[in-house]
Structures are given as structure tokens and as C-alpha cells.
Amino acid sequence: MDAREAMNKYGRLIYAVALSYTKSHADSEDILQDVLLKYITRPVSFSVEAEERAWFIRCAENESKNALHYMKRHYKGTLDELVEAEVESIEERTDVLAAVLRLPLKLRRVIILYYYEGMDTLDVAEALRISVGSVKTRLTRARKTLREYLGEDYYEEL
Amino acid sequence: MKSFKEDLKNDIQQVQPSQARLDEIASKVERANAAGEEKREKKLARQKKLRPIRRGVLCGIASLALVFTMFLSIGLGAFDFAINTDGGYADSYLSIYRRMKHPNLFANKNEYDITDGMIQATPEGGNISLEDKNPGYSQTNIQVQGVMEADKIKTDGKYIYALTQTGFAIYEAVMPGDKVKPEAALLCSADIKGFSYRFPAASTGMYIYGNKLVVCYDSHNVCSSSVFDITDINNPVLLKTVTQDGNPLSTRMIGSTLYTVSFYSVDSVTFTGWTNPQTYVPEVDGDLIDSKQVYCLDKVTTNSYIVVTALDIEKDDDFSSKLAVLGCAGTMYSTTEHLYLFNSYYADSRKTQILKLSLADGKIDVVKSATIEGTTLSQFSADEKDGYLRVAVTGVYSQNYGIGNALYVLDENLETAGYLTGIAPNETIKSVRFDGDYGYVVTFRQTDPLFAIDLSNPAKPTVTSELHIPGYSAYMQKYSDNLLLGIGFGGNEQGSLYGLKLSMFNTEDKQNVYESETVTYKEFTPYSVTADHKSALIYPQQSLIGIPNTEYTGCYYLIIRYINNEFILEEAVKLTNFTNCGILGVCIDNTVFIWNGVEMLTYVLADADAYVK
């Protein structure tokens, strides 16, 4: 799989994961680029496709963590202040995404994979290396909070 | 009922990059990979060749290092070597961007972000070296012969050029003869758009070269230089204004070439991807600096640039050379051939990064870079002679003396040729001056020791004389061949400081430097001189020392004479109105012209012979 194929297959997923971490469009694009570069410079072979997807998710998460770590060290103000401006600019255009981004990190990484990527609970659990039970509790808690943000009876899934 | 899933997808689709953008990123990654492939193959081949002997070599290096550290800890105590931090020019904007955005990939783990611990730039302190022995008027105090420095007031013996709050003014010195008082006649005053007066920053100032007048100033974080034609003295014509990004650090003029150094710091919050180089690459005259002209130092991570440009003011064309270096700079020292930039920062210990640039034929190029222990004080902390750079620094740790001061002698490649540590432990350097083979260093804690250091043998600098007196000289100038003038604070043996102190040191016998005359004026202070050395007017032809004093006690211009080995306060000229331009003076014949930003006052010096009698 070359860079272009990988981009078509996983580009949007990597972007979404990075966005859920950094809440920043520019940083997410950078992370997307870094993940792809990592993939093609150090090729890894996978037996199952789910494994491959999990690799991309983990890689994107790790790159995002690095980016956040870097920001924490190098920005004088608090990280929240910085991100707040970005979230507000996203909020102007989108309400559901903004609500998701306002969730705690633990919950939003599950929501993105479950709803956006359409993975089932088992796949999510494997990709994030947590138990299926945790995934389910987190989903329930996330739904409860989202209902508060977005209003009752608005979405049938919640 | 809407679907949450669908809405979330739509929302992310709105934010996420378009298909075209995704393709662009993919092809970028492919290109980067192709470039990396070659390097990796070469590295692999090399590794294969080396594998059998590598273990042996590693063992060798490890044992050598062990012996070396033991030697260091026993013998020297401090890490006295200049560490090489050379680098290379960037190949693309992407590499610059990545370097700024992901410093961890490029920095040595032991090095630090030099922007973080950057120690504030100090104003330039000064020595005198007159260009022409006896031109009949006072000239700008410059450090190195042939390298002009900007000043806020200049004279050519006939006209006086002074910066005002909005531009500059030209006066004619009218000398009517013995009986009538001389006066300064205003010929013209010109406004410069965007001019902002910064006093006493060393960066604001002007140059006179032939029939050209150059004003260098800071216009809202853009470093600007305006060139005027003053062939018609009553009517200066603006020829051009050139700009470069960043805060001005300092300028120099060698021949007709103006070198401008500015410090451009990238706001990391505005990083919006590497495709917008405008956000992280400085501009010179409206054009982005090419990535091939950006020099990146190894082991150095920072979000700022030093921008250096050369402009021949006699020619109509653009910059003859421009260059940006990823790094910081606080002080600058220039000879006719080399330009040294010093950046003092604090990371675990005090360190100074030295960057050496060559200026041959108006072309600027990076020669070498190195990091030394300790921090420099001002442009006068450094001096170049016969290819050796001598630097006096504070804050060097050595096992025998604790924190103290040191003097390094570095060769052309900025490698340690010799050093002297343990100068006045637990004290700080207050002023430095080099004179040929000798260096004079003033340190201070309770009393002012003046050290004379023999540097004739670069490998072995030695202290030849040490003098302890109360107070300290905040800055020193060579007054005549064997006399060294110190201007600073008076004090007592207990270390408390007060007043303005002038000292004349006799340096004829290097084994025994002594204070031949001193005077302390308790009602005045030397602050204006410590802030900007060029505000002191030192003119040995008329035995004149002019010092502005803008304290709460009143605003005075002190006319001090040094006659017959004695300081005489001839007059404290009281000034009623003054602006943020400060108070400056020049001397033509026996008349001192005092500029307060609004008007030019005159003062006629008393006849020196009268004092002798």
C-alpha cells in the first residue's frame, strides 16, 4: 500500500482522531502527514485488516499526544485557552462536532471511533486496548453528556 | 428524528481537508519518502561495512571518554571548551517549519530551546578610538577603526545632524569669532514616515557617508533604514527606504556598506501549516527570504531568526546580500572582516552562543558557530586580534573557584586556544575593554577590582595586575595612550554605591596599573552613560568629558575637564525642557553643542591654559 492508497483508505480517520485530540485543524493536518510518513518509511505488515486500522489509530493517537505534549511545554498560557479559540471557530460551523469536542478526552476518542468510523464495540476495544466493558460504559456516559449538550429526544441513537 | 451518526459525519466533513488537499499531502509524503530512501540506503551500506569493528571502536571511545572526564574533573574543574554548533543552509521551507514545529527531532537532548532562557540584550557600552587624530571636532565613539556605528547626533565640523522625535534636523555651527557667542542655526528638519524614536536603544541612529545621510530606526517591529541625499543641505531628498522584519539589534557601516541586524521572533500561535511561509519566515523589503538563505544551526532549536543584510548606499540596487540564521542574538561585535553575534542564555548554567559571519566584499556568509560557558556583557566583551577572538564572560563554574569569570581566546575556527578562569570568584563583570595585547576587566561585589590581563600569548592569558578601589567603573574608554578613563558609581569599602565617579587609570606599567586620579560627584549619577555609551562625549583634544545627567535632582549636562591630571567640573549646564530623545552633545573647536531633542544650546569651553596657571 503506497502513500496515496493509505491516504484514501485511512486519511479521514487519522484526521478525525487527531482532531478529537488536538481540536485544531492545522495540527491535525500535520499529524496526518506525520503518520503517513511514518507508515511508508517503516512498512509494517498486518494479517488482518482490523489490525491495520488499529495501527493507524494508535499511531495517530501517539502523534497527537506528542503534539499536545509539545504545546504544553512551549506555550506560556494554559492549553485550554489556546484550544478554546479553535473550538469556538469550529462551533460556529458545526454544533454536533463541537459538542463532541467538548467531551472529556476519554469519552470523545470512543465516540469518534464508534459513530464516525462505525466500528463495533469489540473493534474499538481492541484498537484502544481497553476492555469491551469500558467501551460500553464510556459510550453510555458520553451519550448522557451529549444529550445534555444537544437537547433531549433530538437524536434517536442517544 | 435526525441521525447523530450522519450529523457527526457531515460536521467532520465540513472541517476536514478537501480531497485535493489530501492528495497534496499524500504526494508530499511520497516526495519526502523518496528523498529519505537514498539516505537510508547509504546509511545501511555504511553500517554493514562497519558492524564488525564497531564494537571495538565503541569500547575504545567509551574508555577514552572515561579517561577524559576523569582528567577534566581532576585538572580543570570546568568544561572549558567551546562546543561546535555548526549547521547548514535549509533546503526548503518545509525543513525550516519542521525544525520549528518539532524541535525534539533536531535538538540534541542535552541542549535547550535557546529562546526560553534568553537573557535580555544589554546596551552596548563603549571605548573610544578616533578615526582621525585631530579633526577639530568630536566624533562618534566607535569600537573598531573602520567600522562606523550609528549615533543620534553627528557632526562633520560644519553641520550638526541630530535626530528629533519625528525625523532629523540639520544645524549649521556658526562660529562668529572671539567676542560673539557662537550659535547653531537650524537649516532644515525632515520627518520620516513611521519613525519612532527609541532611546537609548543602540539600534536607532544615523550615519553620514559622503553626501548621504542614513537613518536607521524601528518602525513597529520592522527594522527600517532611510537613505537621504544631502547634496543640497537645505533640502534633503529621500532616495529610498529599505525594511526587514524584526526588531533592530544593531547596525554597522563599513565603507559605504550598511549592515543591519534584526531579531525576528515567530509567534508560535500563528503556525498554520508549512504552506504559509509568510507566518514563519522573515521578509526583507517585502520579499520572503529564500530557504537557501536560511542557516540552521545543529543542536539549536528556536522560534526566532537573526536577519542580516548588507546594503551599499552608494549604489541604487537592492541589498547586496541577505541572510537569516535560526537563532537569537543579544549583542554584536564587528570588525571590518567578521561580524560576531552573541546570544547569552540560561540553561542549567550560563551559556553564550557565538555566531561568526564573514563580510568579505559585502557578501555575508556563516563561518562558524560555537557555544561557550558563561555570558557576555556588551559588545566590548569581545575583541578580535590576529584572527583570535577574545571573550570575557561571567558565570563560569570551576571546581577550584566556584562561580566566577573567565576569559577565552578562540582561534579562527572558534576552538579554544587558551583560557583564564577564576577571575574574581563570586563577582560579576561590570565592564571590559581590550587594547591590543592587553585586556582590562572590572568586576564588582564590594570593591572594584580592575584586572589587567596579558593576552600576547593566546594559549596562556595571564593576570599581570590587580587593583582594588571602592565603587566600580560601569564603562571604560581609552583616553590617551597610557590612560584609561572609567565612568561609573562611587562607593565605600562596605560596597554601598552612590554618585557619579570618574577614574583615570594609568596603564603605562602593565605590572602595576594604578588609579592616578578620581573624583565622585554625589549629586549626579552615571545612568545615562551606562544605558548608552554614546551619550558620553569624550574629547581629549579639548580635555573634555561631557556627561548628561537626567535625574530627579534636575536635568544637567556636565562639562568636566581633565587638565593637569585633575578632574574639574567646569559647569553643570541646566536644561529646562527635554524630550525622550535624551541629551547629547558634540564639540566643534572649543564650543560644545548640546541637543535636548528640541533646541541646540551652545557652551564655550574655558581656556585650558587658565587652569594651568
Interface residues (C-beta under 8 A of the other chain):
Chain A: D2 A3 R4 A6 M7 N8 G11 R12 Y15 A16 L19 H25 A26 E29 D30 L32 Q33 L36 L37 I40 T41 N66 Y70 H74 Y75 L82 I90 R93 T94 D95 V96 L97 A98 V100 I111 Y115 Y116 G118 L146 Y154 Y155 E156 E157 L158
Chain B: M1 K2 S3 F4 K5 D7 L8 K9 N10 D11 I12 Q14 V15 Q16 P17 R21 L22 D23 I25 A26 S27 K28 V29 E30 A32 N33 G36 R40 K101 H102 P103 N104 D113 S268 V269 F271 T272 G273
